[in-house]
Amino acid sequence: MNIFTESEIKQFVTLNKDVLPVVEDAFTQLATKEVIMPPIMRVDVKENNGEVDVKTAYIPGKELFALKVSSGFFNNDQLGLPSANGLMMLISAVTGEPKALLLDNGYLTEIRTAAAGAIAAKYMAKEYVKTVGVIGTGAQARYQMAALKLVRNFEKVIVYGRSRENAQKFKDEMENVLQVDIQLADEAETVVRNSEIVVTTTPATEPIMKADWLHPGLHITAMGSDAEEKQELAADVLKKADRFVCDTKAQCARLGELHHSIEQGYISADEPVIELGEVTSGKEKGRVNDQEITVCDLTGTGAQDTAIALYAYRFLTEKEGIGLEIDNKKSLHFT
């Protein structure tokens, strides 16, 4: 078994145009192959505003698949710690043996989630946009804007967060990274009404976006709602959209924005819903014209985790002197 650290992984896996096809292919595989992807297992730690998720997926034809444990503890900023953490294990699909541990501390999840947001925009947003918005000011807000810049050449970002101080930090850090003007908004409504693409990146449990704010040409990528109690969009937002897609209908109907729209009666549980993999594979259309309002509900899939883990593993195992190799079949002897 090989063990790789976050610093080693970061040497070879960055958020760039090479990563996007890897994650896009994972969506396509979900739509075109018999991918084995069980429901997410989650442990809630409510007294510390935290959660731990376990995701996995076997993609037919791959020799390895990932088992990922990821956590989100949303009071960590008060401790000077990132909210996201975790690791991935790669398991042989031939023998069942654990082959690698990727001690990425949630880094690969950040990369694949950002790439998924960019892919959603690639197919669902207008081709030419000037202003984009982000609701949320944490690490994923930064990753989402960096990924979006790979598929759309926008000129301005409007950001809103509950903390004005954190929003200012976002502006200070990301203006140089993105090479665009970043403006702070006093409320989420300002972001939505004045942007052509909006990405929501919060752990909100009450809606922060209303249907009345939507306008022709707007695309929304909502990626914060990945548990039953989380919700960033008012339930009627999906009903108002001209075109709605999700990463997987079954998962989003259980814990995404779709879940709330079904629960409140805006969308029938039996209503056909387009999955993003059907769009990337060409089975279904993405945006049809510049006047459509489009929404993508992303809850994160085990297939994406397997894809990004295999991508990282390929680079890591090609390099000498990277990682720790252990023989876990040898007996341990203590003196």
N, C-alpha and C positions, 0 to 999 in steps of 0.2 A: 504494500500500500504506500502511496505517496501522499505527503501532507504539504500543502502550500499555504503561505501566509498572505494576508491582505497586501502587504507591500510588494510581494512577488507577483501577485495577480495584477496589481496596478501597473506593473512594468509592461505588460503585454496586452491588457484589455483596457481600452479607453473608449470614450463616447465619440465615435467617428462614423463615417459613411460605410465602413466595412462591417460594423455591427448591425446596422439596420437590416440588411438582407437576411442575416441569421435569425433575427426575431420575426421578420416578416414571413420567412419560410415556416417558422413554428406555427403561425396562424394558418397558413395554407395547409400544412400537414393536418391540423385539427379538422379542417373541412374536407380533406380528400383521402385521409387514411383512417384506419381503425385505431386511433390513438387510445391507449388505456390511461385514463386520467380520473382517479377517484375524487370524491368531494374533499374539499379542504377540511382538515382537522384543526380546531382552534381552541386554545385555552385562554380564557379571560382572567386577568388579574386586576379586578376593578379598583381595589383599594390603592393601587399604584398607577391607575390609568394606563394599564398595559395589556398587551395581548401577545400570544405566541401562536404562529400558524405553521402547519406542516403541509407542504405541497409536493406532488410528484407526478410524473407522467412517463410512460414508456411509449416511444415513437417506433413503430415497426421498422426494422431494418437497421436500427442503431445498436451497436454492441454494448453501449452503456446508457444508463438513465440516471437522473438526479433525484435525490431525496433531500428536500430543503427544509430547514427549520429557520424561520425568520420571526423576529420580534419587533414590536413597536410600543415603546413606553414613552408616552407623550408628556410626561413631567420631567423628562431627562434634561431639557434645556435649563431647568432650574439648578441642575447639578453640573452643568457645563459639559454634558454628554450628548451625543447624537441620539435621536429617538429610535433609529433603526439599527438592528443588529442581526446576526445570524451566521449560518454556515451551510455548505452543501456537501453531500456525500455522493460520489459516483459509484454505482453498483453495476457489476457485469450482468448484462441481459442473457449471457450464455451460461454462466455458472452461479450467479447470485452472490459472488464474492465482492466485498467492498474494495474498490480499486484506488480511490482517492478521497481525501478530505480537503475541501477548499474553505479555508478559514478566512472568509472574505469580510466578515463583520457587516454583512448586508450590502456590500459594494456591488456585487453582481446583480442583486435585485434592483438597486437604484438604476443601473445601466439598462437592464432589460425593460424596466418600467418606463424609463424615459424614451427608449427606442420604440416601445409600443405606442406611446403618445405621438411620436413623430410619424409613425406609419398610419395612425388614424387620421392625422392632418393631411398626409400625403394623398390619401384617397377621398377624404371627406370635406376638406377645406377648399376655399377658392384658391386658384393657382397664384394669383397676384394679390398680396395683402400688404398693407402699410403698418397697421397697428394691431398688436396682439396684447392680450391681457392674461394675468395669472392671479389667482386667488390663493393665498398661502405664501409663506416666505421662508420655508424650510429648505432642506437639502433637495428634496424632490422638485420643488418649484424651480430651483436653479438648474437641475438636470433637465427638466422638461423644456425650459427655454433654450438651453444649449442644444438639445436634440431637435427642437422645432426649427432652429436656425439652419440645420442641415437640409431641410426640405422646403423652407419658405424664407425668402429674403426680405424680412420685415424691417421697418425703420424705427419703430417705437414700441416700448413695452409700458403698459399701465399695470401697476401692482397694488394689491390691497391685502393687508393682513391685520389681525386684531391688535398687534403691537406695532405702533408707529416706528419705534426704535428698530425692530427687526426688519421692517420694510425699508428703512433707510440703509441698513446694513446690506440688504439685497441690492439696492440701487448702487451703493458704493462698490460692491464686489463685481456686479454683473455688467455694468456699463462698459467696462474695459474688455470683459470677456466677449460680450456680444457685439460690441462696437455700435451700439444704438443708444438713443435717448430713452431714459427710464423715468417715468413720472409716478408719483405716489398718489393714490386715491384715498379719499376719506371714507368711502363706502364701496361695497361690492357692486352696487348698481352702476356707479360711474364706470367701472371696468367693463361691465357687460354691454352697456349702451354705446360705448365708444370704441369697442374692439371688434375685429373681424374674426379672430380666433380667441377663445377663452379656455384656459386650462385650470381646473380646480384641483388643488393638491392638499386638502385639509382632512383632519379626522373629525369633521363636524358631525354632530348628532341631530342637528336641526337644519332645515334648508337655508342656504345662504344665497340662492339664486331664484328669482321669481320669473314666471312665464311672461309677465307683462313687460319685462325688460328686453325680451328677445326681439331681433329685427332681421329683415331679409339679408341673406348672405352670411349670417353668423354661423360659425362652427364651434361646438363645445366639446371638449374632451374632459369627462369627469372620471378621476381615478382615485378619489379618496374613499369612496364608499365600498369597503371590502369586508363589512360585517353587518349583521342584520340591523343593528341600531344606528349605523352611520348613514348620513344622508346629506348631500350637498345641494341637490337640485329639488325644487318643489315638484311634487308628484305630477303636476300637469305640464311641466316643461317637456317631457317626452311626448305627451299628446300633441303639443303645439308644433313639435318638430315635423318637418316635411320628410325627413329620412333619419331613422334611428338604427344604429348598429351597436352590438356589444361583443365582448371577446368570446363568451359562451353564454347562450341563452339560459341553460340550466343553472349555471352559477350565478348569473346576474339576477335571475328570478328568485334566487334564494337570499342573496345578500347585497346586491348592487342597487343602483338607482331604479332599475326595472322592478325590483322587489316592491318598492314603495308605490310605484305607479299601478302595479297589479293590485296591491293590498287596498289602495284607496279607490279602485274602480275606474281608473283612467285608461288602462289597457287590460284587455282580457288575457287570462292565463293561456288561452288557446290561440291567441293572435300570433300569426307568423312574425318572427323577429329575425332580421338578418344578422349573421355573425361576421365579424371582421374577416375571418378566413375565407368566407364565401366571396368577399369583395377582392381580397388579394389574389385569390385563385381564378378570378374572372367569372365565377358563377353568378354573381350579383353585381349590380352597378354601385359605384360610390356616388359622389356628388354629380348631379346631372346638369345643373346650371348655377349661375352666380347668385340667384335670388333665393335658393333653398336655405332653410334653417336645418342644420344637421347636428346630431348629437351622437357621441360615442361613449358608451359605458364600459370602463375597464376595471376589472376586479383582480387581474393578474392570474396567470395560469401556470400549472405545472409544466406544460409543454414549453413555455418560454424559459422556465428554469432549466430544463434539460438542455435546451438549445444553447443557452448562454454558458452553461457549465461545460458542455462538450467543446464549445468554441475556445474557452479559456484553457481547458485541459490539453487541447492539441498544441497550443503554443508553449505551455509550461513543460510538457514532456519532451519537446523538441530541443530544449536548451539544457546544456550540461551545467551542473552546479546549482540548479534551482530546486528547492524543495527538500524534504526529508523523506528518505525511503526506509521503510521498516518492514521486517518480516513478522507479521502478526500471527504466524503459525508456530513460531518458536516458543518454547516454554520460558517463563521468567524464573530466574534463580536469585534468591535473596541470601545475602550473607550476614 
